[in-house]
Amino acid sequence: MIARKTLEELAQVLEPARDQMEWKCPHIQMVSVGQYRVSGSKKPYEVICGRTEDGLLFVACGCMANLHGKHCYHALRAFLSHVQIKTLQKGK
């Protein structure tokens, strides 16, 4: 029950970023597993996805929205690709 509530809260928080991502359709390029270059409105942004030493997932983007504590569509786009890549790697 707790996990479901957390996922629902996360979905609400990420909804604006998801809407922007769907509208802008940013291009993504994998630099290496966990490091991505995602197109922005003015320039591409480097996004890093991974896990902390405690096993928590993290996504870091250098865009202004993310630097001001807002969710950005670059991070969401990279994270979705990262999850797909890691899922495919586990299946091999």
N, C-alpha and C positions, 0 to 999 in steps of 0.2 A: 504494500500500500504506500509506503514512504517513497519508494522508487518511482511509482506511477505519478505521485504528486510532484516530485522533483522534475520529472520529464515534462509534465504539463506546464509547470512554472517556466522551465527552460524554453519550451515552445513559445510561450507568450512573450518572453523577453527577446527571443530571436526573430519573432515575426516581422518586425520592420526590416531587419537585415535580409531575411528571406525574400521579402517583397522586392527590395532593391536588387538583390541578386537575380531574381527572375526577370526583372525589367531590363537590367543592364547587360545580362548574359556575359559576365567577365571571362576573358580568355585565361586559361591557366597553363603554366609550363612547369613541369617538375624539374628542379635543379638537381635534387637528390631525394631519397625517401625522407620525408619529414621537412624538406625545404622546397618551397614553391614560389613562383613568380606569378602574381595575379594582376591582370590589367585593371587600372583605375581610370577615373575620369580624366586625369592629367598625365599620369605616368604609372608604370607597373610598380607594385609593392612586393617586397619580400615577406613571406609568411612562413613561420616555423611552427610545426606541429610535433608533439611528442608527449612524453610522460616525465613527471618529476621522479625523484628518487623514491618518493612515497607511493608511486604508481598512479598519481592523478594525471588526467589528460590536461594538456595546455595548448593554447594557440596564441601566437604572438604576431602582430602585424604592426608595421611602422607607419600606418596612415594616421591622419589627424584625428579621425573619429575614434580610433582605438586609443590613441595617446590621450584623449580627453575622457576616457572611460566609457565610451559608447560602443555598441556592437557594430562591427563593420561587415559588409558583404564580402570583402576580400578574405577575411578570416573564415567565414562560414563556407565559402567556395573551396578554399584550400582544405578545410577540415573534412568536408564531404568527400573530396578526392582522396585524402589521406586514409580515411576509413575504408574506402573501396580498395585501395592498393593493399592495405594491411590485410583485409579480408581475403583478397586473392592470393596473397603470399601464404597465408595459413592453409589455404586449400591445396597447395602444391605438395 
